[in-house]
């Protein structure tokens, strides 16, 4: 059995985990390579996704060989057989551990950006990695989950040696692996694409998982918006404005979308979702419904076809996504209900990079841009070329993204503003946070899409 990449491995692994669908399961991926696998599993099971931060302790002269692992909460697992076989001294082990502890703490801050880990107390925790070799990292992850109150732990991987469960001992309650070949040398031999997963992909996986309704998400209700509940009714109340489903033909690609234009709309806002998300993004739908109530039209559409999404390189190709956004904008302007209307962009997460990239095109004629928890830095050298008034909205506790937005803002030459929502994290899950985003976006678009502002901008 060969996996095309980690996402493909996750989809195949999910087929062996269907019995967990609908249960109070939390999927945790081991950074970095295990997170894309876990993201595909979490999506298939409609479950929340988090990371279990673990660092392998590699033998000093052969770092790929693990002699143990450390994790959050002071968890430490040492493979005495490997240490003895390789002759690693106590001082060498201590030195490796000190270095990896620094890396672990740094990544905890980067990946979560101030967000608290998902609670595991009394839950079934599905620990996922891209494979098992020595097993020390997976064992540490299971022990971390146990220490955090997990009621049941299931360790699941796409590929492992035949004797892998013997190596795990009793650290997990159940083990799932669809492929246990006899000739096992390394995890990477079973993947066509086993390129190293970078931090940006981990962050994007976590952000996108939070951008869809999950059966286990806790209820949070804001003062003016719908409840974010556990019964898959999340944001349903936000979809009560009439619109029409549509197909956008761009070259050989057919993209699905939903166009909503209230009577007397001042303009239309095109949404650019985060990597791996879609027109069904519940948070974008919530914001779109708020903009509709404010008298603005919206277009939610898929930037990629299902076939294109299977190639993870496309998901993170800002230039490709920006090109799709530009072409979709051209299609939008030809629709009868949008004739003569101003057009704005709303970019979420990595989609903000595509929105600003597209807005920088010489003939873009974009009235305004709003970024929600975005990555404007992904627009790179095009930032100074953006002329559309730009609002950057970031959670006050989303520290890493806040720093990236401050740096990007310094490169913008257009009218711009950085709005920080106090106490909000990357996904704006806190009470009233997403309502505040919607209010800020509505005001920004309305102010820059009025006939006067439209005329001043030369449209």
Steps between C-alpha positions, in 0.01 A plus 500: 500500500625847406360834618522798266563737791399550862151624413440190291628286787257674735204439272587130474558474874161659565337203329616282790368744759136541398387334822612814685284738296233665711679431828658757727836449332778759473764449232853607591782497247869475572684798351606536251445210260208351691286814485399482129410134554300589811330790317364264234383257770333777702320626189373152416377441856365854543713531813706783651874508434788595728870429523684286752836668525774240519867520406705199406835464671727401215832326548767776470685342207186357334212740564246290308538223756287577803628418845197650672258791497374786716162670508297771668445470872847364566430162338820312412540159335845342456571191290766336717579239235593767242701699754692191602552380142636835379706578806348843560622648830283670762652839414429450129143400577454804726637731232263367234207521742575863595511603135180318410321649801576850368367404157185348652422812704557723198271294278229493762489879482517504120243231425235609748566874492365542851214252459443252779517128417167322447383340823549123507340419837268203472535487122618238253827630359612384157877546476613510134845498340623438145645164606685321777866399494647472850174611662653726766331816371159334480538357849580843638193646326278234655643569845440872456137434409463271801649762732246752367207283604414302186254220578609286205797526263508361147831515315454497122762511224488417126806272508712325762717188550318175566605495865411862564236439766753305707722809503215717626431300813193624689533870417193485275171316548460411135718495188398552137728460197375393154846402372766304687749375238757232570785695337495826695810720494370856532165678492592701192536191279120468494432856379539638149530850647659503845627857492552658838193670644575861593358709783276703268320185388446393861356841588277494190371149580401609850339820377302328227380226733363769727324659202251216465226386737602206717269273698708541813540877503380659821209739497592865492242768445559864435278795576369539148594191302397134485619236740809299410367164617582130506212373288620589150262796501801731522433822309183366336326816612759695301384347171149641493552765232382406150771439242567279202742215450712544193776348291795719401675378184863616497688337217486125552404536867140510618470655846190490716377807683209678664409854397275712722410856401240680716276752328670840482844358589782754510756244388600135497765339722690201362631258764842336477504216750799349678703214357307176491168665589210566263185699433345306789734664755259568790688807620503659157133415460430669832683816393335489156154484657585805711615689191177402321299645788706817465391528135809353335515217248732202549661230287625191679674261261755220487838619381594148385322196359495180705761349270727803540465492878643148500835657405606677817736723303194671348349568842800711599567659161411865570559605140264233366230585754534872429462431130180308566373788712576748222324286239200445727477876549482544124220241489318677783498835325321340205208377713182707446435561871857627550521741208657827609554391860825551688695186582689429822707209630474320835798272560518252788822343623722419199223628272594853604828462314313405183255791546778758530697344216196527274416851622849612394429422133511822293142467376353342815265791588439361850315740729622359832671198658442346843725231648378278788780336695681516170844444358554821300872421498427230239436779248874570526636777279153584370395664827631848408302480174161460670289814455174376651432619858597206720380396845700237689301336783699286743426340835685659790616158621603380154852621565688346207246615242482842666874545450470394135218751444693784660796428273274479193320823591831686496535406133156619394488840328121513469249616760516233768414413858591222742207410727578275798213313663597474871512149644431331164710214369562398138155357433306771688314229692457712812162647592423798278833484312364399159215746540763771549680389182171520311429848635847627409482349151150634439600853598818489290328375187202731539724804547699418186217376280269799523439680170720791612792281597446295185518808281806637683684174440448544127276200433 
